[in-house]
Amino acid sequence: MIPSIETKFSCPTSKTDLWNMHPRIFLEFDNAGYAKCPYCGTVFQKKEKDSVIY
């Protein structure tokens, strides 16, 4: 999940394994709070401001 204050972010992330790397692209969330990378298919979800992730 990406913090709600972020409007643009990139894929691959710093946590991506070397074998799964592709050219860095910048993504934006849609109105529903999701974004999908066209290269690797990773789906990103916007984290609600007050939610806690364990």
C-alpha distance matrix in Angstrom:
0.0 3.8 6.6 8.9 11.7 10.6 12.5 12.9 11.3 12.8 12.8 13.7 11.6 13.7 12.7 14.2 17.6 20.6 21.9 18.9 19.1 20.0 20.8 18.2 17.3 15.5 13.5 13.2 11.5 14.1 15.5 13.6 10.1 9.6 10.6 12.3 13.9 17.6 18.5 16.5 14.9 11.3 9.3 6.2 5.1 5.6 5.2 9.0 11.2 12.7 10.4 10.4 8.6 11.4
3.8 0.0 3.8 6.4 8.4 6.9 9.1 9.7 8.4 10.7 11.7 13.2 10.9 13.0 13.1 14.8 18.4 21.1 22.7 19.7 19.2 19.7 19.8 16.7 15.6 13.2 11.5 10.9 9.8 13.1 14.6 13.5 9.7 9.7 10.3 12.6 13.8 17.6 18.6 17.2 16.0 12.6 10.8 7.0 6.3 5.0 5.3 8.8 10.2 12.6 11.3 11.9 10.9 14.0
6.6 3.8 0.0 3.8 5.5 5.8 8.9 10.6 10.2 13.2 14.9 16.4 13.9 15.4 15.8 18.0 21.6 24.2 26.1 23.2 22.5 23.0 22.8 19.5 18.2 15.5 13.8 12.5 11.4 14.4 15.2 14.4 10.8 12.0 13.1 15.9 17.3 21.0 22.1 21.0 19.8 16.4 14.4 10.6 8.9 6.1 4.9 7.1 7.1 9.9 9.6 10.6 10.8 14.2
8.9 6.4 3.8 0.0 3.8 5.4 7.5 10.4 11.3 14.7 16.8 18.7 16.7 18.6 19.2 21.0 24.7 27.2 28.9 25.8 25.0 25.0 24.5 21.1 19.3 16.1 13.9 11.7 10.0 12.5 12.5 12.2 8.9 11.2 12.9 16.3 18.1 21.6 23.3 22.5 20.9 17.9 15.3 11.6 9.3 5.6 5.2 5.7 5.7 9.3 9.9 12.1 13.1 16.8
11.7 8.4 5.5 3.8 0.0 3.8 6.4 9.4 10.8 14.5 17.2 19.2 17.1 18.7 20.0 21.9 25.7 27.8 29.8 26.9 25.6 25.4 24.4 20.8 19.0 15.6 14.2 12.0 11.4 14.1 14.3 14.9 11.7 13.9 14.8 18.2 19.5 22.8 24.4 24.1 22.9 20.0 17.8 14.1 12.4 8.9 8.8 9.2 7.9 11.5 12.9 14.7 15.8 19.3
10.6 6.9 5.8 5.4 3.8 0.0 3.8 5.8 7.0 10.8 13.6 15.8 14.0 15.9 17.5 19.1 22.8 24.7 26.7 23.6 22.1 21.8 20.7 17.0 15.2 11.8 10.6 9.0 9.2 12.6 13.7 14.5 11.0 12.2 12.3 15.4 16.2 19.5 21.0 20.8 19.9 17.2 15.4 11.8 11.1 8.3 9.4 11.0 10.8 14.3 14.9 16.3 16.5 19.9
12.5 9.1 8.9 7.5 6.4 3.8 0.0 3.8 6.8 10.5 13.5 16.0 15.1 17.6 19.3 20.2 24.0 25.6 27.2 24.0 22.3 21.3 19.8 16.4 13.8 10.1 8.5 6.0 6.8 9.9 11.3 12.9 9.9 11.0 10.7 13.9 14.9 17.8 19.7 20.1 19.0 16.9 15.0 11.8 11.4 9.0 11.3 12.7 13.1 16.8 17.3 19.2 19.3 22.8
12.9 9.7 10.6 10.4 9.4 5.8 3.8 0.0 3.8 7.1 10.3 13.0 12.5 15.1 17.2 17.7 21.4 22.6 24.2 21.0 19.0 17.8 16.2 12.6 10.2 6.5 5.6 4.9 7.5 10.9 13.3 14.7 11.7 11.6 10.0 12.5 12.5 15.2 16.8 17.5 17.0 15.1 14.0 11.3 12.1 10.7 13.3 15.4 16.0 19.6 19.6 21.0 20.5 23.6
11.3 8.4 10.2 11.3 10.8 7.0 6.8 3.8 0.0 3.8 7.0 9.5 8.7 11.4 13.5 14.0 17.7 18.9 20.7 17.6 15.7 14.9 13.6 10.0 8.4 5.4 5.6 6.8 9.1 12.7 15.5 16.2 12.8 11.9 9.9 11.5 10.9 13.9 14.7 15.0 15.0 12.8 12.4 9.7 11.4 10.8 13.1 16.0 16.7 20.0 19.4 20.1 19.0 21.8
12.8 10.7 13.2 14.7 14.5 10.8 10.5 7.1 3.8 0.0 3.8 6.1 6.4 9.4 11.7 11.4 14.8 15.6 17.3 14.3 12.1 11.2 10.0 6.4 5.4 4.2 5.9 8.8 11.3 14.7 17.9 18.4 15.2 13.4 10.6 10.9 9.1 11.9 11.9 12.3 13.1 11.3 12.0 10.3 13.0 13.4 15.7 18.9 20.0 23.0 22.0 22.3 20.6 23.0
12.8 11.7 14.9 16.8 17.2 13.6 13.5 10.3 7.0 3.8 0.0 3.0 5.0 8.5 10.0 8.6 11.9 12.8 14.0 10.8 8.9 8.2 8.1 5.6 5.6 6.5 7.4 10.8 12.7 15.7 19.1 19.0 16.1 13.5 10.4 9.5 6.9 9.7 8.9 8.8 10.1 8.4 10.2 9.6 12.9 14.3 16.6 20.1 21.7 24.3 22.8 22.8 20.6 22.5
13.7 13.2 16.4 18.7 19.2 15.8 16.0 13.0 9.5 6.1 3.0 0.0 3.8 6.7 7.9 6.0 9.0 9.8 11.3 8.3 6.4 6.8 7.7 5.9 7.5 9.2 10.4 13.7 15.4 18.4 21.8 21.4 18.4 15.7 12.8 11.4 8.6 11.0 9.2 8.5 10.6 8.9 11.4 11.1 14.6 16.2 18.1 21.8 23.3 25.7 23.9 23.4 20.9 22.4
11.6 10.9 13.9 16.7 17.1 14.0 15.1 12.5 8.7 6.4 5.0 3.8 0.0 3.8 5.3 5.5 9.1 10.7 12.9 10.4 9.0 10.3 11.0 8.6 10.0 10.5 11.5 14.1 15.5 18.8 21.9 21.3 17.9 15.7 13.5 12.9 11.0 14.1 12.7 11.5 12.9 10.3 12.0 10.8 13.7 14.8 16.0 19.7 20.8 23.0 21.3 20.5 18.1 19.5
13.7 13.0 15.4 18.6 18.7 15.9 17.6 15.1 11.4 9.4 8.5 6.7 3.8 0.0 3.8 5.6 8.4 9.8 12.9 11.4 10.0 12.1 12.8 10.7 12.9 13.5 14.9 17.4 18.8 22.3 25.2 24.6 21.0 19.2 17.2 16.7 14.7 17.6 15.9 14.5 16.3 13.6 15.5 14.1 16.6 17.4 18.0 21.6 22.3 24.1 22.5 21.2 18.7 19.6
12.7 13.1 15.8 19.2 20.0 17.5 19.3 17.2 13.5 11.7 10.0 7.9 5.3 3.8 0.0 3.8 6.4 9.2 11.7 10.3 10.2 13.0 14.7 13.2 15.1 15.8 16.5 18.9 19.6 22.9 25.6 24.4 21.0 19.0 17.3 16.5 14.9 17.9 16.1 13.8 15.3 12.4 14.4 13.5 15.9 17.3 17.5 21.2 22.3 23.7 21.5 19.9 16.9 17.3
14.2 14.8 18.0 21.0 21.9 19.1 20.2 17.7 14.0 11.4 8.6 6.0 5.5 5.6 3.8 0.0 3.8 6.4 8.4 6.5 6.8 9.8 12.1 11.4 13.5 15.0 15.8 18.6 19.6 22.5 25.6 24.5 21.4 18.7 16.6 15.0 12.9 15.3 13.0 10.7 12.8 10.5 13.3 13.3 16.4 18.4 19.2 23.0 24.5 26.1 23.8 22.5 19.4 19.8
17.6 18.4 21.6 24.7 25.7 22.8 24.0 21.4 17.7 14.8 11.9 9.0 9.1 8.4 6.4 3.8 0.0 3.8 5.5 5.4 6.8 10.5 13.4 13.6 16.2 18.2 19.2 22.2 23.2 25.9 29.1 27.8 24.9 22.0 19.8 17.8 15.5 17.3 14.4 12.0 14.6 13.0 16.1 16.7 19.8 21.9 22.7 26.5 28.0 29.4 26.9 25.3 21.9 21.9
20.6 21.1 24.2 27.2 27.8 24.7 25.6 22.6 18.9 15.6 12.8 9.8 10.7 9.8 9.2 6.4 3.8 0.0 3.8 5.4 5.4 9.1 11.9 12.9 16.0 18.5 20.1 23.5 25.0 27.7 31.1 30.2 27.3 24.4 21.7 19.5 16.6 17.9 14.5 12.9 16.1 15.2 18.6 19.2 22.6 24.6 25.7 29.4 30.9 32.5 30.2 28.7 25.5 25.5
21.9 22.7 26.1 28.9 29.8 26.7 27.2 24.2 20.7 17.3 14.0 11.3 12.9 12.9 11.7 8.4 5.5 3.8 0.0 3.8 5.8 9.0 12.4 14.1 16.9 19.8 21.0 24.4 25.7 28.1 31.5 30.4 27.8 24.6 21.9 19.2 16.3 16.9 13.3 11.5 14.8 14.6 18.3 19.7 23.2 25.7 27.0 30.8 32.6 34.2 31.7 30.3 26.9 26.9
18.9 19.7 23.2 25.8 26.9 23.6 24.0 21.0 17.6 14.3 10.8 8.3 10.4 11.4 10.3 6.5 5.4 5.4 3.8 0.0 3.8 6.7 10.4 11.7 14.0 16.7 17.5 20.9 22.0 24.3 27.8 26.7 24.2 20.9 18.2 15.4 12.5 13.3 10.0 7.9 11.1 10.9 14.6 16.1 19.7 22.3 23.9 27.6 29.6 31.4 28.9 27.9 24.6 25.0
19.1 19.2 22.5 25.0 25.6 22.1 22.3 19.0 15.7 12.1 8.9 6.4 9.0 10.0 10.2 6.8 6.8 5.4 5.8 3.8 0.0 3.8 7.0 8.4 11.2 14.2 15.8 19.3 21.1 23.6 27.2 26.6 24.0 20.9 17.8 15.3 12.0 12.8 9.4 8.6 12.1 11.9 15.4 16.3 20.0 22.1 23.9 27.6 29.3 31.4 29.3 28.5 25.5 26.3
20.0 19.7 23.0 25.0 25.4 21.8 21.3 17.8 14.9 11.2 8.2 6.8 10.3 12.1 13.0 9.8 10.5 9.1 9.0 6.7 3.8 0.0 3.8 6.3 8.7 12.2 13.9 17.7 19.8 22.1 25.8 25.6 23.2 20.1 16.6 14.1 10.4 10.4 7.0 7.8 11.4 11.9 15.2 16.3 20.0 22.1 24.4 28.0 29.8 32.2 30.3 29.9 27.2 28.4
20.8 19.8 22.8 24.5 24.4 20.7 19.8 16.2 13.6 10.0 8.1 7.7 11.0 12.8 14.7 12.1 13.4 11.9 12.4 10.4 7.0 3.8 0.0 3.8 6.4 10.0 12.6 16.4 19.1 21.4 25.2 25.5 23.1 20.3 16.7 14.7 10.9 10.8 8.3 10.3 13.3 13.8 16.5 17.1 20.6 22.2 24.7 28.1 29.6 32.4 30.9 30.8 28.4 30.0
18.2 16.7 19.5 21.1 20.8 17.0 16.4 12.6 10.0 6.4 5.6 5.9 8.6 10.7 13.2 11.4 13.6 12.9 14.1 11.7 8.4 6.3 3.8 0.0 3.8 6.9 9.8 13.5 16.4 19.1 22.7 23.3 20.6 18.1 14.6 13.4 10.1 11.1 9.5 11.0 13.4 13.0 15.1 14.9 18.2 19.3 21.7 25.1 26.3 29.2 28.0 28.0 25.9 27.7
17.3 15.6 18.2 19.3 19.0 15.2 13.8 10.2 8.4 5.4 5.6 7.5 10.0 12.9 15.1 13.5 16.2 16.0 16.9 14.0 11.2 8.7 6.4 3.8 0.0 3.8 6.5 10.2 13.3 15.8 19.5 20.3 17.9 15.5 11.9 11.1 8.2 9.2 9.0 11.1 12.5 12.3 13.7 13.3 16.4 17.3 20.2 23.3 24.7 27.8 26.8 27.3 25.5 27.7
15.5 13.2 15.5 16.1 15.6 11.8 10.1 6.5 5.4 4.2 6.5 9.2 10.5 13.5 15.8 15.0 18.2 18.5 19.8 16.7 14.2 12.2 10.0 6.9 3.8 0.0 3.8 7.0 10.4 13.2 16.6 17.8 15.2 13.5 10.3 10.7 9.0 10.8 11.6 13.2 13.7 12.8 13.2 12.0 14.5 14.7 17.6 20.5 21.6 24.9 24.3 25.1 23.8 26.4
13.5 11.5 13.8 13.9 14.2 10.6 8.5 5.6 5.6 5.9 7.4 10.4 11.5 14.9 16.5 15.8 19.2 20.1 21.0 17.5 15.8 13.9 12.6 9.8 6.5 3.8 0.0 3.8 6.8 9.5 13.0 14.1 11.7 9.9 6.7 7.9 7.4 9.7 11.5 12.7 12.2 11.2 10.6 9.3 11.5 11.8 15.1 17.8 19.4 22.7 22.0 23.2 22.0 24.8
13.2 10.9 12.5 11.7 12.0 9.0 6.0 4.9 6.8 8.8 10.8 13.7 14.1 17.4 18.9 18.6 22.2 23.5 24.4 20.9 19.3 17.7 16.4 13.5 10.2 7.0 3.8 0.0 3.8 6.6 9.7 11.2 9.0 8.2 6.3 9.0 10.0 12.3 14.7 15.7 14.4 13.1 11.5 9.6 10.5 10.0 13.5 15.6 17.1 20.6 20.2 22.0 21.3 24.5
11.5 9.8 11.4 10.0 11.4 9.2 6.8 7.5 9.1 11.3 12.7 15.4 15.5 18.8 19.6 19.6 23.2 25.0 25.7 22.0 21.1 19.8 19.1 16.4 13.3 10.4 6.8 3.8 0.0 3.8 6.6 7.6 5.2 5.1 4.9 8.6 10.9 13.4 16.1 16.4 14.3 12.8 10.2 8.1 7.9 7.3 11.0 12.8 14.9 18.2 17.6 19.7 19.2 22.6
14.1 13.1 14.4 12.5 14.1 12.6 9.9 10.9 12.7 14.7 15.7 18.4 18.8 22.3 22.9 22.5 25.9 27.7 28.1 24.3 23.6 22.1 21.4 19.1 15.8 13.2 9.5 6.6 3.8 0.0 3.8 5.4 5.4 5.5 6.3 9.5 12.3 14.1 17.4 17.9 15.3 14.5 11.5 10.4 9.7 9.6 13.2 14.3 16.7 19.8 19.2 21.7 21.4 24.7
15.5 14.6 15.2 12.5 14.3 13.7 11.3 13.3 15.5 17.9 19.1 21.8 21.9 25.2 25.6 25.6 29.1 31.1 31.5 27.8 27.2 25.8 25.2 22.7 19.5 16.6 13.0 9.7 6.6 3.8 0.0 3.8 5.5 7.6 9.6 12.9 16.0 17.8 21.1 21.4 18.6 17.6 14.3 12.9 11.1 10.3 13.3 13.4 15.7 18.6 18.5 21.4 21.7 25.2
13.6 13.5 14.4 12.2 14.9 14.5 12.9 14.7 16.2 18.4 19.0 21.4 21.3 24.6 24.4 24.5 27.8 30.2 30.4 26.7 26.6 25.6 25.5 23.3 20.3 17.8 14.1 11.2 7.6 5.4 3.8 0.0 3.8 5.8 9.0 12.0 15.6 17.6 20.8 20.4 17.3 16.0 12.4 11.2 8.9 8.8 11.5 11.7 14.7 17.1 16.3 19.1 19.2 22.5
10.1 9.7 10.8 8.9 11.7 11.0 9.9 11.7 12.8 15.2 16.1 18.4 17.9 21.0 21.0 21.4 24.9 27.3 27.8 24.2 24.0 23.2 23.1 20.6 17.9 15.2 11.7 9.0 5.2 5.4 5.5 3.8 0.0 3.8 7.1 10.6 13.8 16.5 19.2 18.6 15.9 14.0 10.4 8.3 5.8 5.1 8.3 9.2 12.2 14.9 14.0 16.5 16.4 19.9
9.6 9.7 12.0 11.2 13.9 12.2 11.0 11.6 11.9 13.4 13.5 15.7 15.7 19.2 19.0 18.7 22.0 24.4 24.6 20.9 20.9 20.1 20.3 18.1 15.5 13.5 9.9 8.2 5.1 5.5 7.6 5.8 3.8 0.0 3.8 6.9 10.3 13.0 15.7 15.0 12.1 10.4 6.9 5.6 4.7 6.3 9.8 11.8 14.9 17.4 16.0 17.8 16.9 20.0
10.6 10.3 13.1 12.9 14.8 12.3 10.7 10.0 9.9 10.6 10.4 12.8 13.5 17.2 17.3 16.6 19.8 21.7 21.9 18.2 17.8 16.6 16.7 14.6 11.9 10.3 6.7 6.3 4.9 6.3 9.6 9.0 7.1 3.8 0.0 3.8 6.8 9.5 12.2 12.0 9.5 8.3 5.7 5.1 6.7 8.5 12.1 14.7 17.4 20.2 18.7 20.2 18.8 21.7
12.3 12.6 15.9 16.3 18.2 15.4 13.9 12.5 11.5 10.9 9.5 11.4 12.9 16.7 16.5 15.0 17.8 19.5 19.2 15.4 15.3 14.1 14.7 13.4 11.1 10.7 7.9 9.0 8.6 9.5 12.9 12.0 10.6 6.9 3.8 0.0 3.8 6.3 8.9 8.5 5.9 5.6 4.4 6.2 8.9 11.6 14.9 17.8 20.6 23.2 21.3 22.3 20.4 22.8
13.9 13.8 17.3 18.1 19.5 16.2 14.9 12.5 10.9 9.1 6.9 8.6 11.0 14.7 14.9 12.9 15.5 16.6 16.3 12.5 12.0 10.4 10.9 10.1 8.2 9.0 7.4 10.0 10.9 12.3 16.0 15.6 13.8 10.3 6.8 3.8 0.0 3.8 5.5 5.8 4.9 5.4 6.6 8.2 11.6 14.1 17.2 20.4 22.9 25.5 23.6 24.3 22.1 24.2
17.6 17.6 21.0 21.6 22.8 19.5 17.8 15.2 13.9 11.9 9.7 11.0 14.1 17.6 17.9 15.3 17.3 17.9 16.9 13.3 12.8 10.4 10.8 11.1 9.2 10.8 9.7 12.3 13.4 14.1 17.8 17.6 16.5 13.0 9.5 6.3 3.8 0.0 3.8 6.0 5.7 8.1 9.6 11.7 15.0 17.5 20.8 23.8 26.4 29.0 27.2 28.0 25.8 27.8
18.5 18.6 22.1 23.3 24.4 21.0 19.7 16.8 14.7 11.9 8.9 9.2 12.7 15.9 16.1 13.0 14.4 14.5 13.3 10.0 9.4 7.0 8.3 9.5 9.0 11.6 11.5 14.7 16.1 17.4 21.1 20.8 19.2 15.7 12.2 8.9 5.5 3.8 0.0 3.8 6.0 8.3 11.0 13.2 16.8 19.4 22.3 25.6 28.1 30.6 28.6 28.8 26.3 27.9
16.5 17.2 21.0 22.5 24.1 20.8 20.1 17.5 15.0 12.3 8.8 8.5 11.5 14.5 13.8 10.7 12.0 12.9 11.5 7.9 8.6 7.8 10.3 11.0 11.1 13.2 12.7 15.7 16.4 17.9 21.4 20.4 18.6 15.0 12.0 8.5 5.8 6.0 3.8 0.0 3.8 5.6 9.1 11.6 15.3 18.2 20.7 24.2 26.8 28.9 26.6 26.5 23.7 25.0
14.9 16.0 19.8 20.9 22.9 19.9 19.0 17.0 15.0 13.1 10.1 10.6 12.9 16.3 15.3 12.8 14.6 16.1 14.8 11.1 12.1 11.4 13.3 13.4 12.5 13.7 12.2 14.4 14.3 15.3 18.6 17.3 15.9 12.1 9.5 5.9 4.9 5.7 6.0 3.8 0.0 3.8 6.2 9.5 12.8 16.1 18.8 22.0 24.9 27.0 24.6 24.8 22.2 23.7
11.3 12.6 16.4 17.9 20.0 17.2 16.9 15.1 12.8 11.3 8.4 8.9 10.3 13.6 12.4 10.5 13.0 15.2 14.6 10.9 11.9 11.9 13.8 13.0 12.3 12.8 11.2 13.1 12.8 14.5 17.6 16.0 14.0 10.4 8.3 5.6 5.4 8.1 8.3 5.6 3.8 0.0 3.8 6.4 9.9 13.2 15.5 18.9 21.7 23.6 21.2 21.2 18.5 20.1
9.3 10.8 14.4 15.3 17.8 15.4 15.0 14.0 12.4 12.0 10.2 11.4 12.0 15.5 14.4 13.3 16.1 18.6 18.3 14.6 15.4 15.2 16.5 15.1 13.7 13.2 10.6 11.5 10.2 11.5 14.3 12.4 10.4 6.9 5.7 4.4 6.6 9.6 11.0 9.1 6.2 3.8 0.0 3.8 6.7 10.1 12.7 15.8 18.9 20.8 18.4 19.0 16.7 18.8
6.2 7.0 10.6 11.6 14.1 11.8 11.8 11.3 9.7 10.3 9.6 11.1 10.8 14.1 13.5 13.3 16.7 19.2 19.7 16.1 16.3 16.3 17.1 14.9 13.3 12.0 9.3 9.6 8.1 10.4 12.9 11.2 8.3 5.6 5.1 6.2 8.2 11.7 13.2 11.6 9.5 6.4 3.8 0.0 3.8 6.7 9.3 12.7 15.4 17.6 15.5 16.3 14.3 16.9
5.1 6.3 8.9 9.3 12.4 11.1 11.4 12.1 11.4 13.0 12.9 14.6 13.7 16.6 15.9 16.4 19.8 22.6 23.2 19.7 20.0 20.0 20.6 18.2 16.4 14.5 11.5 10.5 7.9 9.7 11.1 8.9 5.8 4.7 6.7 8.9 11.6 15.0 16.8 15.3 12.8 9.9 6.7 3.8 0.0 3.8 6.3 9.2 12.3 14.4 12.4 13.7 12.4 15.4
5.6 5.0 6.1 5.6 8.9 8.3 9.0 10.7 10.8 13.4 14.3 16.2 14.8 17.4 17.3 18.4 21.9 24.6 25.7 22.3 22.1 22.1 22.2 19.3 17.3 14.7 11.8 10.0 7.3 9.6 10.3 8.8 5.1 6.3 8.5 11.6 14.1 17.5 19.4 18.2 16.1 13.2 10.1 6.7 3.8 0.0 3.8 6.4 9.0 11.7 10.5 12.4 12.1 15.6
5.2 5.3 4.9 5.2 8.8 9.4 11.3 13.3 13.1 15.7 16.6 18.1 16.0 18.0 17.5 19.2 22.7 25.7 27.0 23.9 23.9 24.4 24.7 21.7 20.2 17.6 15.1 13.5 11.0 13.2 13.3 11.5 8.3 9.8 12.1 14.9 17.2 20.8 22.3 20.7 18.8 15.5 12.7 9.3 6.3 3.8 0.0 3.8 6.3 8.3 6.9 8.7 8.9 12.6
9.0 8.8 7.1 5.7 9.2 11.0 12.7 15.4 16.0 18.9 20.1 21.8 19.7 21.6 21.2 23.0 26.5 29.4 30.8 27.6 27.6 28.0 28.1 25.1 23.3 20.5 17.8 15.6 12.8 14.3 13.4 11.7 9.2 11.8 14.7 17.8 20.4 23.8 25.6 24.2 22.0 18.9 15.8 12.7 9.2 6.4 3.8 0.0 3.8 5.6 5.3 8.6 10.1 13.9
11.2 10.2 7.1 5.7 7.9 10.8 13.1 16.0 16.7 20.0 21.7 23.3 20.8 22.3 22.3 24.5 28.0 30.9 32.6 29.6 29.3 29.8 29.6 26.3 24.7 21.6 19.4 17.1 14.9 16.7 15.7 14.7 12.2 14.9 17.4 20.6 22.9 26.4 28.1 26.8 24.9 21.7 18.9 15.4 12.3 9.0 6.3 3.8 0.0 3.8 5.9 8.8 11.2 14.8
12.7 12.6 9.9 9.3 11.5 14.3 16.8 19.6 20.0 23.0 24.3 25.7 23.0 24.1 23.7 26.1 29.4 32.5 34.2 31.4 31.4 32.2 32.4 29.2 27.8 24.9 22.7 20.6 18.2 19.8 18.6 17.1 14.9 17.4 20.2 23.2 25.5 29.0 30.6 28.9 27.0 23.6 20.8 17.6 14.4 11.7 8.3 5.6 3.8 0.0 3.8 6.6 10.0 13.2
10.4 11.3 9.6 9.9 12.9 14.9 17.3 19.6 19.4 22.0 22.8 23.9 21.3 22.5 21.5 23.8 26.9 30.2 31.7 28.9 29.3 30.3 30.9 28.0 26.8 24.3 22.0 20.2 17.6 19.2 18.5 16.3 14.0 16.0 18.7 21.3 23.6 27.2 28.6 26.6 24.6 21.2 18.4 15.5 12.4 10.5 6.9 5.3 5.9 3.8 0.0 3.8 6.6 9.9
10.4 11.9 10.6 12.1 14.7 16.3 19.2 21.0 20.1 22.3 22.8 23.4 20.5 21.2 19.9 22.5 25.3 28.7 30.3 27.9 28.5 29.9 30.8 28.0 27.3 25.1 23.2 22.0 19.7 21.7 21.4 19.1 16.5 17.8 20.2 22.3 24.3 28.0 28.8 26.5 24.8 21.2 19.0 16.3 13.7 12.4 8.7 8.6 8.8 6.6 3.8 0.0 3.8 6.5
8.6 10.9 10.8 13.1 15.8 16.5 19.3 20.5 19.0 20.6 20.6 20.9 18.1 18.7 16.9 19.4 21.9 25.5 26.9 24.6 25.5 27.2 28.4 25.9 25.5 23.8 22.0 21.3 19.2 21.4 21.7 19.2 16.4 16.9 18.8 20.4 22.1 25.8 26.3 23.7 22.2 18.5 16.7 14.3 12.4 12.1 8.9 10.1 11.2 10.0 6.6 3.8 0.0 3.8
11.4 14.0 14.2 16.8 19.3 19.9 22.8 23.6 21.8 23.0 22.5 22.4 19.5 19.6 17.3 19.8 21.9 25.5 26.9 25.0 26.3 28.4 30.0 27.7 27.7 26.4 24.8 24.5 22.6 24.7 25.2 22.5 19.9 20.0 21.7 22.8 24.2 27.8 27.9 25.0 23.7 20.1 18.8 16.9 15.4 15.6 12.6 13.9 14.8 13.2 9.9 6.5 3.8 0.0
